[in-house]
Amino acid sequence: LMGVIADAVLGAGGHAIGVIPHALVARELAHGSLPDLRVVHSMHERKAMMASLADAFIAMPGGFGTFEEFCEVVTWTQLGLHRKACGLLNVGGFYDPLISLFDRAVAEGFLKGANRTIVVSSAHPGELLDELTRPPALPEARWISGPDEA
């Protein structure tokens, strides 16, 4: 899917940046015609570089790697390590169970409502991009209340 997106961006005259660990290049998984391909040493370095290059984050339907990378950048927004919007492209309701999980985490007290608003979603790319133009919630000043502060 990443290659298809890169090809579409390049075909429309856009600039696509690839970031890939050396181990995956060795397995011939790199996009061969991407003019801006950055090879790094590890997946951790890949995520850090992608985060520094990105203005916002969109997770398209994917697997464990997509889930892990998306939740990490959401957490970085929650912690105030960056102020970048995070969105789910919810094609065909793919992310409905994850969105429900986030809502349940709020209902059960594991996630503050303000932090839940960090993640926006839409099934339509244009609508999602519009949502991502709004700045994400500011990090909570304090997450846990003491016994006398409930």
ABEGO torsion letter per residue (X at the ends): XAAAAAAAAAAAGBBBBBBBBAAAAAAGABBAABABBBBBABAAAAAAAAAAABABBBBBBBBAAAAAAAAAAAAAAAAGABBBBBBBBBBGGAAAAAAAAAAAAAAAGABBAAAAAABBBBABAAAAAAAAABBBBBBBABABBBAAAX
